[in-house]
Amino acid sequence: MTHPSRSGGQILVDALQIHGVDTAFGVPGESYLDVLDALHESGIRFVINRQEGGAAFMADAYGKMTGKPGICFVTRGPGATNASIGVHTAYQDSTPMILFIGQVGGDFIDREAFQEVDYRRMYGQMAKWVAQIDRAERIPEYLARAFQVATSGRQGPVVLALPEDMLVKRATVPDTRRYQPVQASPSQAQIDALRAMLAAAKRPLLLLGGSGWTEQACADIARFAEANRLPVACAFRYQDLLDNDHPHYIGDVGIGINPKLAARVKEADVLIALGPRLGEMTTGGYTVIEAPLPRQRLVHIHASMEELGSVFQAELMIASGMPQAAAMLAAMAPIDAPAWAGSVAEAKEELHAWQKKPAIFQDGQAPLDLWQVVQEIDALAPHDVIITNGAGNYATWAHRFHRYGGMRTQLAPTSGAMGYSVPAGVAAKIVDPARTVITFAGDGEFMMNGQELATAVQYGAGVIVIVFNNRMFGTIRMHQEREYPGRVSGTDLENPDFAALAQAYGGHGETVETTAQFAPALQRALAFTRDKNLPAVIELRYDGNLITPGATLETIREQAAKAKASQAN
C-alpha cells in the first residue's frame, strides 16, 4: 500500500505497526521528536523509563518473554552509550531486539556535532546488524530487514540510527509486508544419525539452552525425553525450558553446578546439546565440556551455522531452530529398552540431595535462613511465578533451590550484567500483568537500576523485589578473599533503607531480619501487588559472611591464607 506523503517518523511508526509491535521502551530525546509524535495516536504503548540502561534491559526481557523483538528508543550520544549494556546482553543471550537511536542531522554528520557517535563503529561487535537510515523513503526496507535479522537464525539485537533531519522529511513510499522469521530444520538423515548415536549409547544426556523456544517446542522436547527416558539438564540461566518438577529434569549446568551433575556431563558418552552456545559459564570454563575436542560424542544443534564448529568440533552438527528440531525429535522412533533407563531416577535423587538445606543453616544459628526464604516463595507463590535476577552470588539461591515452573518463568542475563533484575521484573509484569513476578536483586545490583521502580509505579506493574542486602559486592568480595585474603578493598557498600525507598516511590516496603518474618512479609507483598498493582520491596538484611550455600567468607579466607602460606614455604 502506498500512502500519501508522510514524515519519516510516521513512516517508521507505521512500519512498527505492520510488524506487530505493541510495546516500546525508552527515554525521550529531542533527536527523535517526530517518532514520539507519530507514537501519540498509534496504539503502541511507549513505556517511559528512567535511564536508557533500564529501557534496553526491559526490551531484552520483552524479547525473552514474547519471542518478538523488544523495541527500544533512545537519544544520541549519552542515551546510546547508556543503552549499550542492554544490547550486549541481548547479543550474548541471543535475544531478538531492535534499538533505535536518534542521530545528529545529516548536515552536521562527521563534524563531532553535539553528542555525535558513529554507531556502526560503536556497536559493530555487539549487534547482529548496525545501520543508519539516511533516506526517509527507505525506512520500510530497513525496518523489514531489521525484524528479519533480529528473529532469523541465531536471534539477536539490531541497531538503527535515525538522523534527526531524515525523520522530519516527507516521502511517498509503499509499506512492506510483515517480517517472516527464517529458521533451518534438521534433515531426516541427521535425525537418523542422531538416533543411531543414541541407540549405541550407555550414558546419554540431553542439555537444553539458548533462545528461539516456544511452548510447543518445550512440550515436544519433553515428549522426546520421556519416550527415550533421557535425563535432561538445562544450560546456565535457561532452567525454565523444562518444568523443574518434571521427573526427567536433573539440574542446571552453569556456575556452582552440582558436582554429581558435572560428573554426569563429563562422563556422558553421547551429549545432545539442543540450543545452547556452549559458552564459558555452561561448560565450566571449557572443562566440563572440553574445547575443541570434547570427550563426549557431541551432538550440537544450534540456530546459527556460524556457531556450529566455531569452538567445539561436534561429531554431529545440525543447524536448526528449536521448534523445528524439537518437532522432529518428538516424532523420532524411540530407543527400545535403553541401557540408561535407570539413570533418570538416580540423577533426580542427586538433584534432590543437592537442593536440601545447606550445612551453614542447619545449626539454626543464622537469624535469616536464605534457603528457607526460597522454600517460602515456592510454597506461597504460584507455580508459574516469573523469577528475574541480575548478576551476583545472591542469584545462587534462586538457581539452586527454586523450582522453575517451565517456559518463561526465568528472566536472567547469561551475559552476567548487573542491573538487569529490576527492569526485567517490571517489563515482565507489564507484558503479562496477570502473572506473579518476583525479582531477586543484590544490594549493589539493585542500586544500578532500582530507579525503574518509578516506571513500575507509573504503569501499574506490581512486581515484588527481594533485595539481598549483605552490604557488599559479594561476588567480587568472594574472589578477593580467595586471591587476597583479609585485604578488603573496593567491595564494601553503604546502602539506603530499601523499604523506605520503595515507599518513597509509592510502593510497599518491608525489612526482614529473621526467618520467621519473611513468610508474613511475602504474603503482605503478594496481596499488595495484587490489589494495588504497585511494586513491593522486601529487604533481607543478613550476615555477609554467608556468601554462598556451600561456603562462608571466613572459610574462603582461611583456606586462601593457608594456601598462600604453604606456597611461601
C-alpha positions as CSV (number, residue, x, y, z in Angstrom):
1,M,0.0,0.0,0.0
2,T,1.3,3.4,-1.0
3,H,0.3,6.2,1.4
4,P,0.1,9.9,0.8
5,S,3.2,11.8,1.8
6,R,4.3,11.1,5.3
7,S,7.1,12.2,7.6
8,G,10.0,9.8,8.3
9,G,8.8,9.4,11.9
10,Q,5.3,8.5,10.7
11,I,6.6,6.0,8.1
12,L,8.7,4.4,10.9
13,V,5.8,4.0,13.4
14,D,3.5,2.7,10.6
15,A,6.1,0.1,9.9
16,L,6.3,-0.9,13.5
17,Q,2.6,-1.5,13.5
18,I,2.8,-3.6,10.4
19,H,5.5,-5.8,12.1
20,G,3.2,-6.3,15.1
21,V,4.8,-4.0,17.7
22,D,2.5,-3.3,20.7
23,T,5.1,-2.0,23.2
24,A,8.2,0.0,23.1
25,F,10.6,1.1,25.9
26,G,12.8,4.2,26.0
27,V,13.8,7.6,27.3
28,P,12.7,10.5,25.1
29,G,15.1,12.8,23.3
30,E,14.9,15.8,21.0
31,S,16.7,13.8,18.3
32,Y,13.5,11.7,17.5
33,L,10.6,14.0,18.3
34,D,8.8,13.1,15.1
35,V,8.8,9.5,16.2
36,L,7.3,10.5,19.5
37,D,4.7,12.5,17.8
38,A,3.8,9.6,15.5
39,L,3.5,7.2,18.5
40,H,1.0,9.6,20.1
41,E,-2.1,8.1,18.3
42,S,-0.5,4.8,17.1
43,G,-1.9,2.4,19.8
44,I,1.7,1.4,20.5
45,R,2.4,1.6,24.3
46,F,5.5,3.6,24.9
47,V,6.9,2.8,28.3
48,I,8.9,5.8,29.6
49,N,12.0,4.6,31.5
50,R,14.2,6.5,34.0
51,Q,17.5,5.5,32.4
52,E,18.4,4.1,29.0
53,G,20.2,1.0,30.5
54,G,16.9,0.1,32.2
55,A,15.0,0.7,28.9
56,A,17.3,-1.6,27.0
57,F,17.1,-4.3,29.7
58,M,13.3,-4.1,29.5
59,A,13.4,-4.5,25.8
60,D,15.6,-7.6,26.3
61,A,13.2,-9.0,28.8
62,Y,10.3,-8.3,26.5
63,G,12.1,-10.3,23.7
64,K,12.7,-13.2,26.0
65,M,9.1,-13.2,27.3
66,T,7.3,-12.9,23.9
67,G,9.8,-14.2,21.3
68,K,9.2,-11.0,19.4
69,P,11.9,-8.2,19.1
70,G,11.9,-5.9,22.1
71,I,11.8,-2.3,20.9
72,C,13.8,0.4,22.5
73,F,14.2,4.1,21.6
74,V,17.0,6.3,23.0
75,T,18.6,9.6,22.0
76,R,22.0,10.1,20.6
77,G,25.4,10.1,22.5
78,P,24.8,9.6,26.2
79,G,21.4,7.8,25.6
80,A,23.0,5.4,23.2
81,T,26.0,4.6,25.4
82,N,23.7,4.0,28.4
83,A,21.7,1.6,26.3
84,S,24.7,-0.4,25.2
85,I,24.6,-2.7,28.2
86,G,21.2,-4.0,27.1
87,V,22.4,-4.5,23.5
88,H,25.4,-6.5,24.8
89,T,23.1,-8.6,27.0
90,A,20.8,-9.3,24.1
91,Y,23.7,-10.3,21.9
92,Q,25.2,-12.8,24.4
93,D,21.7,-14.0,25.3
94,S,20.6,-14.3,21.6
95,T,17.5,-12.2,22.4
96,P,15.6,-10.5,19.5
97,M,15.7,-6.8,20.0
98,I,15.8,-3.5,17.9
99,L,17.4,-0.4,19.3
100,F,16.5,2.9,17.6
101,I,18.9,5.8,18.3
102,G,18.2,9.4,17.4
103,Q,21.2,10.8,15.5
104,V,22.5,14.2,14.5
105,G,21.2,15.5,11.3
106,G,22.9,14.7,8.0
107,D,24.0,18.3,7.5
108,F,26.2,18.0,10.7
109,I,27.5,14.4,10.3
110,D,31.2,13.7,10.7
111,R,31.8,17.1,12.5
112,E,31.7,15.7,16.0
113,A,28.5,17.5,16.4
114,F,26.7,17.7,19.7
115,Q,26.5,14.1,21.1
116,E,27.5,12.6,17.8
117,V,28.8,9.0,17.7
118,D,29.3,6.6,14.7
119,Y,27.0,3.8,15.9
120,R,28.2,1.4,13.2
121,R,31.6,1.5,14.8
122,M,30.4,1.7,18.4
123,Y,28.0,-1.3,18.1
124,G,29.9,-3.2,15.4
125,Q,30.8,-6.2,17.6
126,M,27.8,-6.3,19.9
127,A,24.9,-6.5,17.5
128,K,23.8,-8.6,14.5
129,W,23.4,-5.6,12.3
130,V,24.0,-1.9,12.7
131,A,22.9,0.7,10.1
132,Q,21.9,4.3,9.7
133,I,18.8,5.3,7.7
134,D,19.7,8.3,5.7
135,R,16.7,8.5,3.4
136,A,13.0,8.5,4.6
137,E,11.8,6.5,1.6
138,R,14.0,3.6,2.6
139,I,12.6,3.3,6.2
140,P,10.2,0.4,5.4
141,E,13.0,-1.5,3.7
142,Y,15.4,-1.0,6.7
143,L,12.8,-2.0,9.3
144,A,11.7,-5.1,7.4
145,R,15.4,-6.2,7.3
146,A,15.9,-5.3,11.0
147,F,13.0,-7.5,12.1
148,Q,14.2,-10.3,9.7
149,V,17.7,-10.2,11.0
150,A,16.7,-10.0,14.7
151,T,14.5,-13.1,14.5
152,S,16.1,-15.4,12.0
153,G,18.9,-17.9,12.7
154,R,20.6,-17.1,15.9
155,Q,18.3,-14.3,17.3
156,G,19.9,-11.1,18.5
157,P,19.9,-7.3,18.6
158,V,19.8,-4.8,15.7
159,V,20.7,-1.2,16.0
160,L,19.3,1.5,13.7
161,A,20.4,5.2,13.8
162,L,17.9,7.8,12.8
163,P,19.3,11.2,11.7
164,E,17.0,13.9,13.0
165,D,16.6,15.7,9.7
166,M,15.6,12.4,8.0
167,L,12.8,11.9,10.4
168,V,11.1,15.1,9.5
169,K,11.5,14.8,5.7
170,R,8.4,13.7,3.9
171,A,8.2,10.8,1.4
172,T,5.6,8.9,-0.6
173,V,6.6,5.2,-0.2
174,P,4.7,1.9,0.0
175,D,4.8,-0.2,3.1
176,T,6.3,-3.7,3.2
177,R,4.7,-6.9,4.3
178,R,5.2,-8.2,7.8
179,Y,8.5,-10.0,8.5
180,Q,8.7,-13.8,8.4
181,P,11.4,-15.3,10.7
182,V,13.5,-17.9,8.9
183,Q,15.0,-21.0,10.7
184,A,16.7,-24.0,9.3
185,S,15.4,-27.5,10.0
186,P,17.2,-30.9,10.5
187,S,17.3,-33.3,7.6
188,Q,15.8,-36.7,8.1
189,A,19.3,-38.1,7.6
190,Q,20.6,-36.0,10.5
191,I,17.8,-37.3,12.8
192,D,18.6,-40.8,11.7
193,A,22.3,-40.3,12.5
194,L,21.4,-38.8,16.0
195,R,19.1,-41.8,16.6
196,A,21.9,-44.2,15.7
197,M,24.3,-42.5,18.1
198,L,21.7,-42.6,20.9
199,A,21.0,-46.3,20.3
200,A,24.7,-47.1,20.8
201,A,25.0,-45.0,24.0
202,K,25.1,-46.1,27.6
203,R,25.2,-42.8,29.3
204,P,23.5,-40.1,27.2
205,L,22.4,-36.7,28.4
206,L,20.2,-34.0,26.9
207,L,21.3,-30.4,27.5
208,L,18.8,-27.6,26.7
209,G,19.5,-23.9,26.3
210,G,19.5,-20.9,24.0
211,S,16.7,-18.8,22.6
212,G,14.0,-19.3,20.0
213,W,12.0,-21.7,22.1
214,T,8.2,-21.8,22.1
215,E,5.7,-23.5,24.4
216,Q,5.1,-26.2,21.7
217,A,8.9,-26.8,21.3
218,C,9.2,-27.3,25.0
219,A,6.3,-29.7,25.0
220,D,7.9,-31.6,22.1
221,I,11.3,-31.9,23.7
222,A,9.7,-33.2,26.9
223,R,7.9,-35.9,24.9
224,F,11.3,-36.8,23.2
225,A,12.9,-37.1,26.7
226,E,10.1,-39.2,28.1
227,A,9.9,-41.5,25.1
228,N,13.7,-42.2,25.3
229,R,14.0,-42.0,29.1
230,L,16.7,-39.3,28.8
231,P,18.0,-37.2,31.7
232,V,17.6,-33.5,30.9
233,A,19.7,-30.7,32.2
234,C,19.4,-27.0,31.3
235,A,22.2,-24.6,30.5
236,F,23.2,-21.6,32.5
237,R,20.1,-19.4,33.1
238,Y,17.8,-21.4,30.8
239,Q,16.4,-23.5,33.7
240,D,12.8,-22.8,32.6
241,L,12.9,-24.9,29.4
242,L,11.6,-27.9,31.3
243,D,9.4,-27.7,34.4
244,N,11.8,-28.4,37.2
245,D,9.3,-30.8,38.8
246,H,9.3,-32.9,35.7
247,P,10.8,-36.4,36.5
248,H,13.4,-36.0,33.8
249,Y,14.8,-32.6,34.9
250,I,18.1,-33.2,36.7
251,G,19.5,-29.7,37.3
252,D,21.3,-26.8,35.7
253,V,24.7,-26.8,34.1
254,G,26.4,-23.5,35.0
255,I,28.1,-21.6,37.8
256,G,28.0,-23.5,41.1
257,I,27.0,-26.7,39.3
258,N,26.1,-29.8,41.4
259,P,29.4,-31.8,41.4
260,K,27.5,-35.0,40.7
261,L,25.8,-33.4,37.7
262,A,29.1,-32.1,36.4
263,A,30.4,-35.7,36.6
264,R,27.4,-36.9,34.6
265,V,28.1,-34.4,31.9
266,K,31.8,-35.2,31.8
267,E,31.1,-39.0,31.7
268,A,28.3,-38.9,29.2
269,D,29.1,-40.9,26.1
270,V,26.5,-39.0,24.0
271,L,25.7,-35.4,24.8
272,I,22.9,-33.8,22.9
273,A,23.2,-30.0,23.2
274,L,20.0,-28.6,21.9
275,G,20.1,-24.8,21.6
276,P,23.0,-23.6,23.9
277,R,26.1,-21.8,22.5
278,L,28.1,-23.9,25.0
279,G,29.9,-20.8,26.4
280,E,32.3,-20.4,29.3
281,M,29.6,-20.4,32.0
282,T,27.8,-23.5,30.8
283,T,31.0,-25.5,30.2
284,G,32.7,-24.6,33.5
285,G,35.4,-22.7,31.7
286,Y,35.6,-25.3,28.9
287,T,36.3,-28.1,31.4
288,V,33.0,-29.9,31.8
289,I,32.9,-30.0,28.0
290,E,36.4,-29.6,26.7
291,A,37.3,-27.5,23.6
292,P,37.9,-28.0,20.8
293,L,37.5,-31.8,21.0
294,P,35.0,-33.0,23.7
295,R,35.4,-36.3,25.4
296,Q,31.7,-36.9,24.8
297,R,30.3,-37.8,21.4
298,L,28.7,-34.3,21.0
299,V,25.6,-33.6,19.0
300,H,25.3,-29.8,18.8
301,I,22.0,-28.4,17.5
302,H,22.0,-24.6,17.1
303,A,20.2,-22.0,15.0
304,S,23.4,-20.5,13.7
305,M,25.7,-22.2,11.2
306,E,28.4,-19.8,12.3
307,E,28.2,-21.1,15.8
308,L,28.5,-24.8,14.9
309,G,32.1,-25.8,14.9
310,S,33.3,-22.4,16.0
311,V,34.5,-23.7,19.4
312,F,33.5,-27.3,19.6
313,Q,34.1,-29.9,16.9
314,A,31.0,-31.9,17.5
315,E,30.6,-35.3,15.9
316,L,27.2,-34.3,14.6
317,M,26.3,-30.6,13.9
318,I,22.8,-29.6,13.0
319,A,21.7,-26.1,12.0
320,S,18.1,-25.7,13.2
321,G,15.6,-23.6,15.0
322,M,14.4,-25.0,18.3
323,P,10.7,-25.6,17.2
324,Q,11.9,-27.4,14.1
325,A,14.4,-29.7,15.8
326,A,12.1,-30.4,18.8
327,A,9.2,-31.4,16.5
328,M,11.4,-33.9,14.6
329,L,12.9,-35.3,17.7
330,A,9.4,-35.8,19.2
331,A,8.4,-37.7,16.1
332,M,11.6,-39.9,16.1
333,A,11.0,-43.6,16.8
334,P,12.1,-44.1,20.4
335,I,15.0,-46.3,21.5
336,D,13.7,-49.7,22.7
337,A,14.8,-50.8,26.2
338,P,17.6,-48.2,26.5
339,A,20.7,-49.2,28.6
340,W,20.4,-46.0,30.6
341,A,16.8,-46.4,31.7
342,G,17.6,-46.2,35.4
343,S,19.8,-43.1,35.2
344,V,17.0,-40.6,35.3
345,A,15.7,-41.6,38.7
346,E,19.3,-41.7,40.1
347,A,20.1,-38.2,38.7
348,K,16.8,-36.8,40.1
349,E,17.7,-38.1,43.6
350,E,21.1,-36.4,43.2
351,L,19.3,-33.1,42.4
352,H,17.0,-33.5,45.5
353,A,20.0,-34.1,47.7
354,W,21.8,-31.0,46.2
355,Q,18.7,-28.9,47.0
356,K,18.5,-29.8,50.6
357,K,19.2,-27.2,53.3
358,P,22.9,-26.3,53.2
359,A,25.1,-27.0,56.3
360,I,25.6,-23.3,57.0
361,F,21.9,-23.1,58.1
362,Q,21.4,-26.5,59.7
363,D,22.6,-25.4,63.1
364,G,19.9,-22.7,63.3
365,Q,22.4,-20.0,64.3
366,A,21.8,-17.7,61.4
367,P,19.0,-15.3,62.2
368,L,17.8,-15.3,58.5
369,D,17.9,-18.6,56.6
370,L,18.1,-17.8,52.9
371,W,17.3,-21.4,51.9
372,Q,14.0,-21.2,53.9
373,V,13.3,-17.9,52.1
374,V,13.3,-19.8,48.8
375,Q,11.1,-22.6,50.3
376,E,8.5,-20.0,51.4
377,I,8.5,-18.5,47.9
378,D,7.8,-21.9,46.3
379,A,5.1,-22.5,48.9
380,L,3.3,-19.2,48.6
381,A,3.8,-18.1,45.0
382,P,2.0,-19.7,42.0
383,H,4.0,-22.5,40.2
384,D,4.2,-20.2,37.1
385,V,5.8,-17.3,39.0
386,I,8.3,-15.4,37.0
387,I,11.7,-15.1,38.7
388,T,14.1,-12.4,37.5
389,N,17.6,-11.7,38.6
390,G,20.8,-9.9,37.6
391,A,24.4,-10.9,38.4
392,G,25.7,-11.8,41.8
393,N,26.1,-14.5,44.3
394,Y,22.6,-13.9,45.7
395,A,21.2,-15.4,42.4
396,T,22.6,-18.8,43.5
397,W,19.7,-19.1,46.0
398,A,17.2,-19.0,43.1
399,H,19.2,-21.0,40.6
400,R,20.0,-23.9,43.0
401,F,16.9,-24.1,45.2
402,H,13.9,-22.6,43.3
403,R,11.9,-24.9,41.1
404,Y,11.1,-23.1,37.9
405,G,7.7,-23.8,36.5
406,G,8.5,-24.2,32.8
407,M,8.7,-22.0,29.8
408,R,9.1,-18.2,30.5
409,T,9.4,-18.4,34.3
410,Q,13.1,-17.3,34.4
411,L,14.5,-14.0,33.2
412,A,18.2,-13.6,33.8
413,P,21.2,-12.4,31.8
414,T,23.7,-15.0,30.6
415,S,26.0,-12.0,29.9
416,G,26.4,-11.6,33.7
417,A,25.1,-8.0,33.5
418,M,24.4,-6.3,36.9
419,G,21.3,-4.0,37.0
420,Y,19.1,-6.4,35.0
421,S,16.9,-7.7,37.7
422,V,14.5,-4.8,38.4
423,P,13.9,-3.7,34.8
424,A,13.3,-7.3,33.8
425,G,10.8,-7.7,36.6
426,V,9.0,-4.5,35.7
427,A,8.9,-5.5,32.0
428,A,7.6,-9.0,32.8
429,K,4.8,-7.5,34.8
430,I,3.9,-5.1,32.0
431,V,3.9,-7.8,29.4
432,D,1.9,-10.3,31.5
433,P,0.1,-8.4,34.3
434,A,-1.8,-11.5,35.5
435,R,1.4,-13.4,36.4
436,T,3.2,-13.1,39.7
437,V,6.7,-11.7,39.2
438,I,9.4,-11.8,41.9
439,T,12.7,-10.2,41.4
440,F,15.9,-11.3,43.2
441,A,18.3,-8.3,43.4
442,G,21.6,-7.9,45.2
443,D,22.0,-4.7,47.1
444,G,24.8,-3.4,44.8
445,E,22.9,-4.7,41.8
446,F,19.6,-3.1,42.8
447,M,21.3,0.3,43.1
448,M,22.2,0.2,39.4
449,N,18.6,0.3,38.0
450,G,16.4,0.4,41.1
451,Q,15.0,3.7,39.8
452,E,12.9,1.7,37.5
453,L,10.5,1.2,40.4
454,A,9.2,4.6,39.4
455,T,8.4,3.1,36.0
456,A,6.6,0.3,37.8
457,V,4.5,2.8,39.7
458,Q,3.7,4.8,36.6
459,Y,2.5,1.7,34.6
460,G,0.9,-0.2,37.5
461,A,3.4,-3.1,37.4
462,G,3.1,-4.9,40.7
463,V,6.4,-6.6,40.8
464,I,7.9,-7.9,44.1
465,V,11.6,-7.1,44.6
466,I,13.5,-9.0,47.2
467,V,16.8,-7.2,47.9
468,F,19.6,-9.3,49.3
469,N,21.4,-6.8,51.5
470,N,24.8,-8.0,52.7
471,R,26.4,-4.5,52.3
472,M,29.0,-5.6,49.8
473,F,29.6,-6.5,46.2
474,G,29.5,-10.1,47.3
475,T,30.8,-12.0,44.2
476,I,33.9,-9.7,43.9
477,R,34.4,-9.9,47.7
478,M,34.4,-13.7,47.5
479,H,37.1,-13.7,44.8
480,Q,39.0,-11.0,46.6
481,E,39.2,-13.1,49.8
482,R,40.3,-16.1,47.7
483,E,43.1,-14.2,45.9
484,Y,44.0,-11.6,48.5
485,P,42.7,-12.9,51.9
486,G,42.0,-10.3,54.5
487,R,42.7,-7.3,52.2
488,V,39.3,-5.8,51.6
489,S,39.4,-3.1,49.0
490,G,36.6,-1.5,47.0
491,T,33.8,-4.0,47.9
492,D,32.1,-2.6,51.0
493,L,28.8,-0.8,50.5
494,E,26.8,1.7,52.5
495,N,23.2,1.3,51.5
496,P,19.9,3.2,51.9
497,D,16.9,1.9,53.7
498,F,15.4,-0.1,50.8
499,A,12.0,-0.5,52.3
500,A,11.7,3.3,52.9
501,L,12.9,3.9,49.3
502,A,10.1,1.7,48.0
503,Q,7.6,3.6,50.0
504,A,9.1,6.9,48.7
505,Y,8.4,5.7,45.1
506,G,4.8,4.9,46.1
507,G,5.1,1.2,46.6
508,H,5.2,-1.1,49.6
509,G,8.3,-1.8,51.6
510,E,9.4,-4.0,54.5
511,T,12.6,-5.1,56.1
512,V,13.2,-8.7,57.1
513,E,16.0,-9.7,59.5
514,T,14.8,-13.1,60.8
515,T,13.4,-16.2,59.1
516,A,10.1,-16.0,60.9
517,Q,9.5,-12.5,59.5
518,F,9.8,-13.5,55.8
519,A,6.7,-15.6,55.1
520,P,4.3,-12.9,56.5
521,A,6.1,-10.2,54.7
522,L,5.8,-12.1,51.4
523,Q,2.1,-12.7,52.0
524,R,1.6,-9.0,52.5
525,A,3.6,-8.2,49.4
526,L,1.7,-10.6,47.3
527,A,-1.6,-9.1,48.5
528,F,-0.4,-5.5,48.0
529,T,0.8,-6.1,44.4
530,R,-2.3,-8.0,43.5
531,D,-4.7,-5.4,45.0
532,K,-2.9,-2.2,44.2
533,N,-1.0,-3.0,41.0
534,L,2.1,-1.3,42.5
535,P,5.5,-2.7,43.3
536,A,6.7,-4.0,46.7
537,V,10.2,-4.4,48.1
538,I,11.3,-6.8,50.8
539,E,14.8,-6.0,52.1
540,L,16.6,-9.0,53.5
541,R,19.3,-8.0,55.9
542,Y,21.7,-10.8,56.6
543,D,25.2,-11.7,57.6
544,G,27.5,-11.1,54.6
545,N,29.7,-13.9,55.8
546,L,27.1,-16.3,54.3
547,I,28.4,-15.7,50.8
548,T,27.2,-18.9,49.1
549,P,25.2,-22.0,50.0
550,G,28.5,-24.0,50.3
551,A,31.0,-21.6,51.8
552,T,31.4,-18.6,54.1
553,L,33.8,-15.7,53.6
554,E,35.6,-16.8,56.7
555,T,36.3,-20.3,55.4
556,I,37.3,-19.0,52.0
557,R,39.7,-16.5,53.7
558,E,41.2,-19.2,55.9
559,Q,41.7,-21.6,53.1
560,A,43.3,-19.0,50.9
561,A,45.6,-17.8,53.7
562,K,46.8,-21.4,54.3
563,A,47.4,-22.0,50.6
564,K,49.5,-18.8,50.4
565,A,51.5,-19.8,53.5
566,S,52.1,-23.2,52.0
567,Q,53.3,-21.7,48.8
568,A,55.6,-19.3,50.6
569,N,57.2,-22.3,52.4
